[in-house]
Amino acid sequence: ELCDRVIFIHRGRIVDAGSPRELARRQGQVRLRLRFEHGRDAFLAFANKRKWTPEESCDGFTVVALHEGELQDALTGILALPVTIADFEVHQPSLEEYFIDTAEATAAPAIPSV
């Protein structure tokens, strides 16, 4: 790591502070990436019941965004489905993603041009 503490300042005011890992985790979402050998339709039905919005990535993974607290229950539920998973990844948010989200949330609204 390059630093042990990060401070975000916007217009002279501290917006957030903490370790890089703490800040990244505050984003609260993880992306679960799954590649199915078979049973993808069963997963999609499961995801629909949970009101998830799965997306298909260009590398053949089915990707779903979850709150970090949902991850264990989600994995338990998925493993109970009639599916065969060829590969999976859990993508934790990065400090860069947290920075972008924080910057967008604190940005001043655009002034309409006349």
N, C-alpha and C positions, 0 to 999 in steps of 0.2 A: 504494500500500500504506500501511496505517496504521502498520506497525511492520516492523523488519527482523529481529527475534528474538522468539520466543515460548517461554515456559517453562510446562509443565503441572506443577502441584503438587497432590499428593493426600495428605491427612493429614500435612502438613508435610514430605513427601519429594518431590523432583523426580522426576517420572515420565518426562518427555521434554523436550527442548529443541532448538531449531533455527529456521531461517527458516520462514516460513509455507509456502513452496513445498516445502522439504525435508520438513516434517512431513506435508503433504498427500500427497506422493509415497510416503511410508513405508507408507501404507495398501496400496500395492502392486497395487491393482486399478483398471482402467479399464472403462467401459461403452461398448461398441460398439453404436450404434443404426443400423439399416439399414432402408430402405423399398424394397421390391422392386417393380419393374414386372412381372417374371415370374421364375420360378425359385426361389421361396421354399421349395418342397419339397426342392429340391436342397440348399439351404442347411441346412435342418433335418436332412437325412440327414448332411451334413458335420459339423454341430454335434454330433449324436448320437455319431458316431464319435470325436469329441474329448472326449466326456463333458461338454459344455457344457449349460447349461439355459436355452435361449432363452425369453424372455417376450414377450408381445404388449402394447405400450403402447396407451393409449387414443387416441393420435394416429396410429396406423397403423404405428409402427416396430416392428421385431423387435429386442429388446435382449438382449445377452449380456454377462456379466461375464467379464473376462479378467485374468490377471496381466499387468502392464505389459510384461514381457519376451516375452510371447506375441503381442503386437500385430502386429508386422511379419510373422511367419509366418502369422498368422490372415488378415491382409489379402491376402497373396500367395495363400493357399489359396482364399479366397473369390473372388478375381478370376479364378482358373482354372476356377471352376464355370460351368455354363451358366445364368447369371443376368444379369438387367439390374437394376442398382441405380439407383433414382430419386433417392435422397438418403441420406446417411450422416453421422453425427456421432461423434466420440470424446469421451466425457465423462471428464475427469480429476477425481479426487476433490478436494473443497474442504477447506480448513482446518476448516470447521465439521463436515464428515463425519468427519474425523480426530479432532476433539475428542470427538464423540459416541461413536465406537468406543473411544477411549481411556478415556473416562469409564465406559462400560459394562464394559470389561475390568478396571478397577481398583476398581469399586464393591464394597462389602462385600455378602456374601450376605444376603438378606432373612431376618429372624428370624421364624419361623413364629408366627402368633398362636394363642393357646390358646383 
